[in-house]
Amino acid sequence: MLTQNLEEPPFGALDALTKRKLQQEVLKIWESHRQAVIMITHDVDEAIFMSDRIVLMTNGPHANIGEILTVPFPHPRERHAMRETQEYYDLRNHALDFLERYFTADE
């Protein structure tokens, strides 16, 4: 299986509209090729929209995998429809709580 890596948050410096458009384009490309893609992001909403699994990392120089979350939404994805579900917000809040817990633990 071929794997594509998108290092650094690839959409981090973009305005919101361009970012959303490019996210949708990457998903279209993925849907046509179905190769594994590893993407790094600091944006929880982006991770949920773009991923089938989210790997949450602990903080600091000895960071490791803290949790792996399964994103339950089928492809093709529609951002608006996803955000209308409680499941989306449960997943989002779980990820944010994890990140907050590890961020504040190192302060």
One Martini backbone bead per residue (centre of mass of N, CA, C, O) as a GRO file, in nm:
protein
  107
    1MET     BB    1   0.096   0.037   0.024
    2LEU     BB    2   0.051   0.359  -0.031
    3THR     BB    3   0.191   0.663   0.108
    4GLN     BB    4   0.087   0.984   0.206
    5ASN     BB    5   0.247   1.291   0.299
    6LEU     BB    6   0.148   1.572   0.515
    7GLU     BB    7   0.336   1.800   0.620
    8GLU     BB    8   0.252   1.985   0.809
    9PRO     BB    9   0.018   2.213   0.809
   10PRO     BB   10  -0.113   2.255   0.490
   11PHE     BB   11  -0.364   2.482   0.579
   12GLY     BB   12  -0.274   2.703   0.798
   13ALA     BB   13  -0.223   2.976   0.593
   14LEU     BB   14  -0.519   2.985   0.517
   15ASP     BB   15  -0.803   3.074   0.430
   16ALA     BB   16  -1.109   2.946   0.491
   17LEU     BB   17  -1.210   2.900   0.195
   18THR     BB   18  -0.956   2.769   0.077
   19LYS     BB   19  -0.931   2.543   0.280
   20ARG     BB   20  -1.203   2.402   0.218
   21LYS     BB   21  -1.149   2.350  -0.082
   22LEU     BB   22  -0.888   2.177  -0.046
   23GLN     BB   23  -1.006   1.960   0.130
   24GLN     BB   24  -1.208   1.861  -0.083
   25GLU     BB   25  -0.994   1.787  -0.298
   26VAL     BB   26  -0.840   1.576  -0.136
   27LEU     BB   27  -1.083   1.387  -0.100
   28LYS     BB   28  -1.129   1.334  -0.399
   29ILE     BB   29  -0.856   1.206  -0.452
   30TRP     BB   30  -0.880   0.984  -0.244
   31GLU     BB   31  -1.143   0.851  -0.360
   32SER     BB   32  -0.991   0.770  -0.637
   33HIS     BB   33  -0.725   0.612  -0.489
   34ARG     BB   34  -0.705   0.492  -0.190
   35GLN     BB   35  -0.478   0.609  -0.014
   36ALA     BB   36  -0.274   0.652   0.227
   37VAL     BB   37  -0.291   0.926   0.469
   38ILE     BB   38  -0.071   1.155   0.631
   39MET     BB   39  -0.185   1.408   0.858
   40ILE     BB   40  -0.104   1.725   0.986
   41THR     BB   41  -0.283   1.875   1.268
   42HIS     BB   42  -0.446   2.144   1.482
   43ASP     BB   43  -0.737   2.081   1.359
   44VAL     BB   44  -1.014   1.924   1.459
   45ASP     BB   45  -1.214   1.968   1.226
   46GLU     BB   46  -1.022   1.872   1.006
   47ALA     BB   47  -0.974   1.588   1.115
   48ILE     BB   48  -1.268   1.493   1.095
   49PHE     BB   49  -1.317   1.551   0.789
   50MET     BB   50  -1.038   1.397   0.671
   51SER     BB   51  -1.084   1.140   0.859
   52ASP     BB   52  -1.087   0.802   0.996
   53ARG     BB   53  -0.838   0.870   1.180
   54ILE     BB   54  -0.722   0.982   1.507
   55VAL     BB   55  -0.409   1.093   1.632
   56LEU     BB   56  -0.329   1.146   1.960
   57MET     BB   57  -0.092   1.350   2.112
   58THR     BB   58   0.131   1.408   2.320
   59ASN     BB   59   0.336   1.613   2.502
   60GLY     BB   60   0.651   1.684   2.411
   61PRO     BB   61   0.963   1.524   2.380
   62HIS     BB   62   0.787   1.241   2.471
   63ALA     BB   63   0.592   1.188   2.261
   64ASN     BB   64   0.280   1.009   2.213
   65ILE     BB   65   0.035   0.796   2.192
   66GLY     BB   66  -0.284   0.846   2.337
   67GLU     BB   67  -0.501   0.828   2.091
   68ILE     BB   68  -0.755   0.655   1.892
   69LEU     BB   69  -0.984   0.775   1.656
   70THR     BB   70  -1.297   0.712   1.517
   71VAL     BB   71  -1.449   0.806   1.221
   72PRO     BB   72  -1.807   0.759   1.143
   73PHE     BB   73  -1.802   0.889   0.860
   74PRO     BB   74  -1.892   0.874   0.548
   75HIS     BB   75  -1.834   0.836   0.213
   76PRO     BB   76  -1.904   1.111   0.124
   77ARG     BB   77  -1.853   1.428   0.262
   78GLU     BB   78  -2.054   1.659   0.465
   79ARG     BB   79  -2.005   1.910   0.666
   80HIS     BB   80  -2.291   2.001   0.742
   81ALA     BB   81  -2.406   1.721   0.820
   82MET     BB   82  -2.203   1.655   1.042
   83ARG     BB   83  -2.266   1.921   1.223
   84GLU     BB   84  -2.572   1.801   1.289
   85THR     BB   85  -2.437   1.604   1.488
   86GLN     BB   86  -2.364   1.465   1.792
   87GLU     BB   87  -2.119   1.292   1.712
   88TYR     BB   88  -1.938   1.524   1.633
   89TYR     BB   89  -1.932   1.670   1.916
   90ASP     BB   90  -1.826   1.434   2.076
   91LEU     BB   91  -1.558   1.405   1.923
   92ARG     BB   92  -1.458   1.694   1.952
   93ASN     BB   93  -1.464   1.709   2.266
   94HIS     BB   94  -1.273   1.475   2.316
   95ALA     BB   95  -1.027   1.595   2.174
   96LEU     BB   96  -1.014   1.863   2.332
   97ASP     BB   97  -0.986   1.739   2.613
   98PHE     BB   98  -0.724   1.594   2.561
   99LEU     BB   99  -0.552   1.842   2.482
  100GLU     BB  100  -0.600   2.002   2.741
  101ARG     BB  101  -0.487   1.795   2.939
  102TYR     BB  102  -0.191   1.791   2.810
  103PHE     BB  103  -0.131   2.092   2.810
  104THR     BB  104  -0.176   2.151   3.124
  105ALA     BB  105   0.030   1.932   3.234
  106ASP     BB  106   0.297   2.111   3.125
  107GLU     BB  107   0.268   2.389   3.306
   0.00000   0.00000   0.00000
